[in-house]
Amino acid sequence: MKKLALLSILLLAACGREAAPSVDSKPGSKPQVLVANYPLKYFAERIGGGAVEVVFSAPGDEDPAFWQPDDAAIAQFQNADVILMNGATYSKWAEKVTLPQSKLVDTSAALKAQYIEIKADSTHSHGPGGEHSHSGTAFTTWLDLTQAVQQAEAVKTALAKFTPDAEKNFAALKSDLEALDARLIAVGKRLANAPLVASHPVYHYLARRYALNLQALLWEPETVPDDKAIEEFKAILAKHPAKWMIWEGDPAKESVAKLDAIGVKSVVFDPCGNVPDGGDFLSVMKANVEALEKAFP
């Protein structure tokens, strides 16, 4: 009888130990990875595969670089297993909140010596983000595709603990990016320093890597330039006789017509900071490269 009672007590104790979960465990859930922009979302999804849940919270109609997350979005970052930031002063909001350093990954930290500092006195607005300036550190680091590879490598290092396929997945992504990099180098060589203009000051790393003689304006694809803007543009062309304008997105047809009238053609190179309407980061970059190859055969 005593033996049966003792056995019952031991069994109950064992059941109790098995039922007690770890304080830090999340039964049935994948590690959650919060990202600052869409390129990092794409890199994390390719490298992490199905082993992680990648969350990108910025609205589709805002530039993530100037997005102001609400308290709920900030809390989601703070509670994530990994936080992938772009670095290069990309997420302005992050300077005003506390994020757990043990989970934080600055994916462009290895590029700090290559950061480009820019001066821009004027401010402007697009989308619901309000007025802002592009002065300070240029932040579209991934448009130099060799830098995109380095950022992806930082993602791989951060996610390797969650999947044994991280190295293999990173190698495939690196190969894709390097192939596009080689094609862009060829475009730059064909251009041979010919002057170009850009609708927006976001192409600094693209211009440096691929030897593009680029001068930027502060135009938006959806806004048709008025007569004053066209006259100011003509003054720029007098010193920088560009024949092509690079736009962030599809420009309004009237804008294209106005540029055509002064001898300037239009081509789109989408930085892809936010989720595209179709395809993914790689397909958008391929379309960008193909557009430049067609414009400058």
N, C-alpha and C positions, 0 to 999 in steps of 0.2 A: 504494500500500500504506500509506504514512504517512497519507494522507488518510483511508483506511478506519479505521485505528487511532485517529486523532484523533476521528473521528465517533463511534466506539464509546464512547470515554471520555466525550464530551460527553453522549451519550444516557444512559449509566449515571449520570452526575452529576445530570442532570435528573430521572431516575426517583427517585433518592435524595432530592432536594429535595421532590418531590411526595409521597413516602411519609412524610416526617417531620411528625407532627402537632404542633399548637400545644400548649404545656405546659398551658394552661388549658382546652383544648377538651374537650367531652363528646360525642363523635360519636354521633349518633342520639338524643340525649336532649333533653328540654325543660328550660328553666330551672326549678329547683325552688324553690317558695315555701313556707316553713314559717310556720304561723299559730298564734296563742296561743289562739284560741277559734273556735267555729263561726260566729258572725256574720262574722268576718274571712275564714273559709274561703268562705262564700257570696259575699261581696263580691269576693274574689279570683277565684273561678271565673266569676262573671258578667262581670267587667271583663276578665280575662285571656283568657276564652274557651278555646279549645283550644291556645293558644300557650304555656301554662305548666302545670306539674304542681303542684297545691296539696296540701300534706300537713298534716293535723291529727292529732296523735299521741295526744292525751289519751283515756283509756278512756271508753267510753260510760256507765259507771256512776259517774263522778266529776264533781264540779264543776271545770271547767278552771281556775277562779280559785285553787283550793287544791290542784291536782295537783302531785305531786312527780315529775318525769321522772327516769328512770334514766340511767345514763351513756350508753347507746346513743342514747336520745332526745335528750339534750343534744348529743351529737356530731352528730346529724342537723341540729339547729338551726345549729350552728357551721359546717357544711359547705354550708348552703343558699346559693342565689344571692340570695335576699331573705328577710328575717325580718320578718314583720308582727306587731307586738305591740300589745296593746290600750291600754297605758298606764294611768294612774290607779291605780297599784299593783296592777294585775290579777294579773300572774304573779309571785307571791311568790318562786318559785324563781329567777327571773332576777336577783334581787339578789345571789345567792350564786355565780353563775358568770360567766365571761367570754364575751361574745358579740361578734363582729366588728362594730364600730361602722359600718363602711362598708356593711354589708348590713342594718343594723337600721333599722326604720321604726316610730316611735311614732305610731300612727294617731290618737291623741287629743291630740297635742302642742299643736295649735291651740286646744284646749278648756281648757287649764290654768287660765285665769282663771275658768272656770265650774265647776271641780271643787267638789263638796260634801264637806265634812269632817264625819264623824259620830263620836259617842262611844258606845261599847257596852262596858260593863264585863264583861258575862257572856260565857261561851264555850259552844259546843255543838258537836255533830258530826252529820254525815250522810254516808252512804257510807263508803268505806274511807279517807278523807282524814284522820281523826282530829279532835281538838278544834281549834276555831279561833274567832276573834272577827271581827265585822264592823266593828270600830272602825277609824278612819283615813279614807282617801279612798274615797268611794263609787265603785264601779268598773263598774257596769252602764251605762256611758255611752250605749250605743246605744238604750236605751229612751226617750230623747228622740230622736225620729226625725230632727230637724234635726241633732243631733249624729251620728247614724248616717250622714247624708249627708256630713258633714265627714270622718268616718273613711273612708268609701268614696272620697272625693276624694283622701285621702292614699294609698289603695291604688292609685287610678288613676295618680297621679304616679309611684309606684314601679314600676308595671308597663308604663307607656307605652313604655319602651324595647324591650319584647318584642313588642308588637303595635300595628299602626296603628289597631286598632279600639277601643282603650282609652277614648278620649273618647266615642265613640258608645255603647259599652256602659255607661259610667258615666252618661251622660245618661238612658238608659232606666231604670237602677236608681234614679237620683235621682227620676225622675217617679213611679215606683212608691212610693217611701218618702214623698214629699211628699203623695201622694193619701191615704195612711193617716194621716199627720200631721194633715191637715185634718179627717178624720173624728174623730180623737181630741180635737182642739180642740173640736169640736161636742159631744162627750160631756161634756167638762169643763164647758162652759157650761150644759148641761142639769142637771148635778149641783149647780151653784150652791153649792159649798163644803159640801155635805152630808158628814157624817163617814163615813169608811170605815176598815176595818182590813185589814192585809195579813198573811199567814201568816209572812212573812220580810222582813228589812230589805234588800231589793234594788231597791226601786221609787223611790228618791230622785229620779232624773232624770225618770222618768215623772210623778211627782207634781208636780214643779216646772213642767215644760213644760205639763202639761194641767190645772193648777190643781186637783189632787185633795187633799182634806183627809184625809190618810192617816196612820194610826198603825200601826207594825209590831210583830208578835210574833216569837217564835222557835219556830214550829211547823213540822213537816214534813208533807207531804201523806199520806205512808204511815203516820204515827204517830197513833193515836187519842188525843186529849187525855184525861188522867185527871181525876178530880173536882177535884183541887187546881188544875190548869190552867184548868178551867172557872170555878172561883171567882175566880181571879186575873183572868180575862178579864171576868167580870161587874163586877169593880171598875173595870176600864178603861172599860167601857161606861157606868158611872155618870157618868163625866166626859166621855166621848167616845161618844155614843149612836149607834153605827154600826148599820146594818141589813144591811150586806154585808161579807163577807170575801173578799178577793182571794187566791187560792192560786197557787203556782208551777206546780203540776201537779194532776192529778185527785186530790182528797182521798178518803180512805177513806169508804165509805158511812156507817159509824158516826159518823165525825166530822161529816158533813153533817147527820145526824139530831140529834146533840147541839147543833149550832148552831141548827138549825131550832127546837128546843125552847125556846131562849132568844130567838127572834125574829131570828136572823141568817141570811141566805141566803148561798150560796157561788157564786163565779164564778172561772174560771181565766184567768189571764194569764201565759202561759209566757214567761219571759225568753229562752229558746232559746239559752243559753250553750253547750250541747252539741248534738250531732246529734240531731234529733227522730226519734221512732219512725216517723213517716211525713211525707211532704211535705218542704218546705224552709223556710228562714228566712222568706221572704215569705209562704208559705201559712200558717205558724204565726202570724205577725203579723196577717194578715188574719183568722184565726180568733179571735185575741185581741180585735181591734177589734169583730168581729161579736158576740162574747160580751158585751162592755161595752154595745154598742148595744142588744142585746136586754134586758140587765138594766136599762138606764137609757134607755128610749125617749123 
